[in-house]
């Protein structure tokens, strides 16, 4: 049995289909998605429909959660309530209204984390190293955290569009807990997954933990990446290259983060 974890799809349905074909999934395989089906790519609704129809597991993510909240505000506004406070462009509105009520309810009830076995856990974004995994495995911060402050707490930018801070740590650089983590959310590279390996510490012995980021920016012309976790705890990666650049990278990504040669 293999456990196959797929990074942020962002509407790249053709690339998702190609990746699944490349991996040659069987009935013995377990597929876990890291969320962010919505926005940016050409067919977010098709991605949601495929994932649901296939029975894949999935963690909650910030883009999908925002679409859940938008729909709730929209329904109340239509019924005579206040104006929707979440601002969506016309593409996002069209995509959201293409989702059924069942699709929205499914995204609303997704878990924040999934136990993958072999000591591995899937989350969408990041963790606070100052807390144990158990203390935060169901917290909303798991769908947004990228950077941490010096004390290990999550860093929150005042402007969500500002560039990556240069004076902060990636949360994965400071994670020294026994749980091994695979996550998406943050595009470290358009080519390769990011792997951080740390000694857990004296309290837990001399074992090593790992954090692996597999969002390789498919919507921006990168790749859709999958991590394939085997029964013995080893893993490999596979990917499908983007058919095109559907949308440029957000300005929040500092330019030096994207300069990586093949």
N, C-alpha and C positions, 0 to 999 in steps of 0.2 A: 504493500500500500504506500502511495505517495500522498503527501499533503502539498498542494500547489497553491501558493499565495500570489495574487495578482495585484499589481500596483494601480495607481489612480488612472482611470480610463478616460474621464472627462469627455464622454460622448464619442470616443473613437471606436465605433462599433466594428468597422471593417478590420481594424488592427486587433481588436479583441478576438474576433472570429479566427483570424490568421494565427494568433498566439495559441488559441485552444487547439487548432488543427496541428500546429507544430508539436505541441506537447503530447498529442494523441491520448487524450483522457480516456480512461476506462471506468467501468462501474466500481472498481476497487479504489479509485482515487477520491480524495477529498479536496474540494476547491474552496478557497477562502478569499474573498475580495476585500480590499482595503478601502473601498468607498470612493467618494467623489466621482460619481457617475455623471452628475449634472454639470452644465456650463461648458463653454469654450470650444468643444468639439462639435461635429456636425449632427450627431444623433443620440443625445442623452436618453431620450425616451426609449429608443431601440435597445440601448444598453441595459436599462432597468428591466425591460420586458424579457430580454434574453437571460439575464442573471436570475430573475424570479422563476422563469419557466424551467431553467436548468436545475433549480434547487440548490444553488450555491449558497454558502454561508457568507456573511458580510458583517463588517463592523460599521458603526455609525461614523459619519464624517461631516466636516463643517459645511461644505457646499450643499450636500443633500439635506442636512438638517435645516439650512436656511430656506430651502425650497419647501420643506414641511411647514415652517413658520409662515412663509409667504402665503401658502394656500389657506392656512387657518385665518390669517388676517383678511385675505381676499373673500373668503366665504362670509365672514362677519360683515365686511363692507357691502357686499351684494345684498345682505339681509337688512341693510339700513344702518349699519354700525359706522365707526370712524374710518377715515381714509387709511389705506394700507401704509404703515410706516416704513416698510421695506421697499426700497427703490430698485426695481428690475428694469432692464432694457426690454425692447420688444421681443428679441429672441428668447430671453429668459421667460417672459410671460407666455409666449407661444409654447415653449417646451414644457413649462409647468402645467399648463392647461391640457397638454397632451397626456399627462399622467392620470390614471384612474384614481378614484378615492382609495381603492385597495393598494395601489402602488404607494400612495402617500402614507397610508397606515403602516405598510410594511417598513418603509424607511424610518418612520417615527419610532418603531419598536425594535430597531436593531440594537444589539449590545455594544457597549463601549470597547470591550475587549473579548478576545476568543482564545481559549486554551488550545494550542496546536499539538500538544504532547511533546515529549523529549525535552521538556524545560522551556519550550518556545511559546510565546504569546504574540498575537496579532493585535495592533492598535492602529488608528489612523495617523495620529500625529506624534505626540511626545509625552514624556513623563517628567515629574519633578524629582531629581535625585535625592533631595532632602527627605523624601517620604518613601515608605515601603510600597511595593506594588499593590499589596492588599489594601492599603490606605487610599489608593487613588484609582483602582482599576475600573471603577464605575463613574468617575468624575468627568464633567464636561470638558475639563482642561485637556483631556486625552485627544480631543478632536481639533485642537488649535495650537498647542505648544510647539514652538520651534527652538527658541533660545531660552537660556536661563540666566538669572542673576548670579552673583558670586556666592550667595547663600543657598543656591540650589532651587530657588523658587522660580516659577515661570515668569519670563519677561513678556510684558504686553506693550506693544507699540501704541503710542497715542494716535498716530496716523497709520491705518492699516496698509496704506500704499507706499510708505517710506521704505527706503532700501534696507537691506540686511544691516543690522548694527555690527560694527567692527570691534566693539569692546565687550561682546558677550560670547558665551560658550554655546555651542550646540548642546542640547540636553544629552545627546548620545555620547558626547565626549566625557561626561561626568557620571554616567550610569554605572554603578559598581554593585548592583544588587544581583542576586542569583538568577533572576528571570532573564531569559534571552528574548530579545524583542525584534520583530520585523514590522516596519511601519512605512507609510507613504508621506503625503502632505507637502514635504519640502523637496524641491528639485535641487539636489546637490550637483547633478551632472545630467547632460542630455545623452550620455553614453553608458556609464557604468553605475551600478548600485554603490552606495556608500557603506563601508564596513568599519565599525568602531569596535575594537577588542580591548577590554580592560580587566585587570586583576580585580577580583571581587573584594578582597580585603581580608585581614587577619581574622575577623569575626567568623567569616565563612570558610576560611582556609585559603589555599593558594589557587583555587580554580579560576577560570577565565570566563567572563560573560561576553556576549556579543550583541550589538545593535546593528540592524541592517536596514537601510533606507532604500526602497525600490521604486520611488517615483522618479522616473527618468524622462519626464516631460513629453509624453507622446503628442499632446495637442500642439506643442511648440516645435514640432519637427524632430523630436527625439525618438525615444523608443517606449513601447509598452513592455514592461519587464515582469517576469514571473520568477519567484524563488521556489525551487522544487526540493522539499524536505523529505529525505528518505527515512525509513524505519530505524536505521542505525544512527540517526542524528546528523549525518552529513547532508550537504546541500549543493545544488548547482543552480545556475541561472539560465533562462532562455528569454528570448525577446522577439518582438515583431517591430520592425522599423516603421515609423510614421509614413503614410502615403504622401503627406504634405504638411506644411506648417499651417495649421488651422487658425492659430492666433498667436501673436508674439508673446514672449515671456513678459510677465508683469515687471514694471519698473522697480518693484521692491527687491528683486534679486540683484545683488551687487554684481557688477560685470566680471570681477575676477573669479566668481564662483562658477561661471560657465566656461571658462577658458581651459578646456581639457582636450588633449589630442587623443586620437584613437589608439 
